[in-house]
Amino acid sequence: MTETAYERLNNLEDIEFIAGTEYELNYTVTDEDGAIIDITGATVEYRVAFLGQPENSVINKTGTIVSAAAGTWTTKLLTADTEGLSGVFVGQPRVTDSSGSLFIAGQGNLIILPQNTV
């Protein structure tokens, strides 16, 4: 499988929420010029790793294509996905096309705040 990553990494807004909170992520896939990419036949996922440790993935969520022609997809972080986590992580929306090429258009910080257990 070929991996394609564009230079404009860390271009996504920071996402911040309290551990254990459900959070929906919605994406539109575009090329470097902003044109919509048709993702028919693709698989989509959202991967989260510790900041500075991309080999240590802590969350891998499969996404759902909303409109392939419009390049839109979504995934949801559930309570169990983030419960007990806290800190700064890096999140990457990832699209693998039908030929097996991986498209990572960007990444952003995922800031998970600890739950108040008192």
C-alpha positions, 0 to 999 in steps of 0.5 A, spaced: 500 500 500 502 506 498 502 512 503 500 519 501 501 525 506 501 532 504 506 537 507 500 541 510 500 537 516 497 540 523 492 544 519 486 541 523 483 545 528 484 543 535 479 538 538 478 539 546 473 535 550 472 531 557 474 524 557 468 519 556 464 524 552 461 522 546 464 526 540 462 526 532 467 528 527 465 530 520 470 531 514 470 533 507 475 530 503 479 535 498 485 535 494 491 540 495 487 545 491 480 545 495 477 540 490 472 535 492 475 528 492 470 522 490 471 517 495 466 512 492 469 505 494 474 508 499 474 506 507 475 511 512 478 511 519 480 516 524 486 514 528 489 517 535 496 517 537 500 520 543 503 526 541 510 525 539 509 517 538 505 516 532 507 508 533 502 508 539 495 509 537 490 509 542 484 510 538 482 507 531 475 508 529 472 506 522 468 511 519 462 512 515 461 515 508 455 520 508 456 522 501 461 519 496 460 524 491 461 529 496 467 526 499 464 527 506 464 522 512 463 521 519 465 517 525 464 518 532 468 517 539 464 513 544 464 514 551 469 507 552 474 510 547 476 516 551 474 514 558 480 514 562 485 518 557 487 525 558 493 529 555 494 532 548 494 527 542 494 527 535 488 525 531 488 523 523 483 522 519 485 517 514 482 515 507 484 509 503 482 509 496 479 503 492 486 501 489 489 501 496 492 508 496 492 512 503 490 519 503 492 523 510 490 530 508 492 533 515 492 532 522 490 536 529 491 536 536 486 532 540 486 535 547 482 530 552 481 533 559 480 528 565 474 527 568 472 530 575 471 524 579 469 528 585 
